[in-house]
Every structure is written in structure tokens, then in C-alpha cells.
Amino acid sequence: MKKKRFTEEQIVGILRAAESSTIEHAARQHGVSEQSIYRWKRQFGQMEVADVRELRQLRQENVRLKKVLAERDLEVEVMKELQAKKW
């Protein structure tokens, strides 16, 4: 997976800077394209740093839960196959 150049907290900071000045100025100041700022604005819009941290934690928890569910489903399938065999 490609490493991101900016963390979500940094992105929110850049968006706040873009709100106080122009998007063009903020893009030049932070070395990103204007399109990136527009995309980040659509994604992180009115979020604060605490909201972004919570979102990241929720995403990590969701990934963990999906893995647990996949493992459980695999175990259920194995048990069904074992029960279906005639000894």
C-alpha cells in the first residue's frame, strides 16, 4: 500500500489554512495541488482533528472485525464439511 505523504491531522490543518486564505495560496504553501485540497475538502469537510482520529480508529476496528468474521465463517464451513462426511 502506498504511504501517504500527509496524515489526516495534517490534512485537516491544511484545510483550516485554506479556509483562512485562498486555496491556491494554501496549496503553494504546503506543496500540494489545488485538486488535492478540493478532494480533501470533500472527504474531510467539516471534521476536526478529534473527529478524524475517531474515524481512523473506527476504520481500524472495522478491519479487525471483518477479519474475525471471516475466520469464524471459515471455521463454520470446516465444521459443516466434517459433519457432512459419512464415517
Steps between C-alpha positions, in 0.01 A plus 500: 500500500630843411616708794310821532694822505273674750319365803132573548584751774733686264234498229249659738760764586556573131123528448473747788781704342315489168187635672688796644673585170450397141523140389770591249715660769456206739585254221822682418592543866463129580626364167182326386277546201177695516317185391631319808361770724160482329501119534599522868232763555239264358630212713577675829277806458389624840695250710727601783820319595320300772236390248768382258675300774170339595430419135842334466440294815159392373648394167769295675238337722288423194794328329568294813136396529487399132803275553339340806178441305687346208685264735173399668332436165793282397473300822126450443564373147759253624261372767224456241733303275604276789138433597401429140758219463377151574731305727 
